[in-house]
Amino acid sequence: MSHQTPLGSSVPQASCLDLWREKNDQLVRQAKVAQDLGLSPRRQQLAQDALEGLRGLLHSLQGLPAAVLVLPLELTVICNFITLRASLAQGFTEDQAQDIQRGLERVLETQKQVGPRLECGLRGLWNSILHASSLLPELLPALHHLAGLQAALWLSTDHLGDLTLLLQTLNGSQNGSSEDLLLHLKTWSPPAKESDDPLTLQDAQGLRDVLLTAFAYRQGLQELIVGNLPRALSSLHEAASGLCPRPVLVQVYTALGTCLRKMGNPQRALLYLIAALKGGLICGPPLLEASRLYQQLGNTAAELESLELLVEALSVTPSSEVPHFLIEVELLLPQPDPASPLHCGTLSQVKHLLASRCLQTGRTEDAVEHYLDLLALLLDGWEPKFSPPPSPRGPCMPEIFLEAAAALIQAGQAQDALTICEELLSRTSSLLPKMPWLWKDARKGTKESPHCPPWVSATYLLQGQAWVQLGDPKQAISEFSRCLELLFRYIPKDKEQGPASNCEQGCMSDVALQQLRAAALISRGLEWVASGQDTKALQDFLLSVQVCPGNGDASFHLLQTLRRLDRRDEATALWRRLEAQTKLPQENATWSLPLYLETCLSWIRPPDRETLLEDFRTSLLEPCD
């Protein structure tokens, strides 16, 4: 009756233990040989064979009753198996948690403590084992090794509270919080390996160093995102000084550059970015951060050069380093977050950033070239339908068309701008007949995108500006009128359905709609002025002031028109209001407009408002004859 036999008597003979240990050591050596084969096809097969060998050895060990003499080897085999499996899969899974749990249960079996405590999960198991008075010292090295893997799993899954409690127990401390996790990792000192211990792919000390670097970097990046710059700087320095592989070091240096730039220390930031660019093959994030730094310094040429280099870098498939069969820092880092300063985006997103910055900084010819390249890249696989922007960082597809058209008009290539606009309209042709009823049908379940009318309206606005440049005022007025007709039919998302989504706000906010209406009215009004029809121009300028009170350009054009029509009292009253507004403190705008709209508004802006007001002061206040 085996259940009445003391556990010590069920220990296998020493010869079996030696054989199992020899098998473990042989499989570890095999995995290390596979590691040295680089990208050879035989590498993966050797590693997979080693993994299956460790799995079989573990099944043999766990097929027998748990024994104290065998447990150090059994736990070591579990650690080697988890390490190799996680590194081959490049991540942890629930299977690894089950492997750890099974190992802890085997330890408890030797302490006769298996029972209700298992309901507490892994945290309860660890607590039971590490606080047990009967825990033998010879188990501590293997348990610390297994605890390192548990810590890696919890860190990768953001179970920081559980990880903190585990480290407190390992360190013998009684209290603390997750904010002390970095300190707990520094304090943790796993027992040193003995020369006659079974071979391991990675020991507890190596795991501790990886955990320390990974957590310091994760914490520093999170503090950087939320804006706690001093703490971010401290954590990132800690990560840089630890066990940091080259790809991770590039990211850490880039994050340090971002942090120092935001702290107002651009020269030190630049040093870290240079070090990041020298540190490895991953140059996307440091180049993007360099462009931000140069933009902040006002060095436009260097900013655009950085973006051009970034486009080149993203155009080439990067060569990656061969991962080791270890738990590495990269394995414990979160997936790239679009909100992270280290997220450099896709090739098309960076091309768009380069094109838009060229347009914003007056490099119009370069902007045109980059926009046309971008459209060629995007249209290669674009279906004739609209979808929301892929992320808050970039514009939706029609906006890129509109920006390209605005750049072409700015460059004096009005005919090419018309071609771009016609291409955009052709891609919305299936929606055009439904537009007057689009919003009335919204409650009936229409599936059309609510972004289309503003996009199409803006397209007609830019076509009108192109005809202005081509010297055809009649065609320009017609396009402006079509733009206004659609805009005044457009009804934003039903207020009863709640606020618009972020995507909708990003595509066309209420402020942008007001400015778009004002731009169309002012543009048409200027064409009436050019054709000598000041009365019609007056109507458009008056309406533009009503629909967009925040657009000062409309008021100045209205003032000039009132003066030409000799409506002295109305002009004087308007002038006084404008004079008073100029003396008020100017508030910075809390909203932003689409780039194509900002560009269009710049074309219809009065050249010098202060000079205009001074001229009106002289002319309007002269005594009547």
Disulfide bonds with the S-S distance in Angstrom:
none
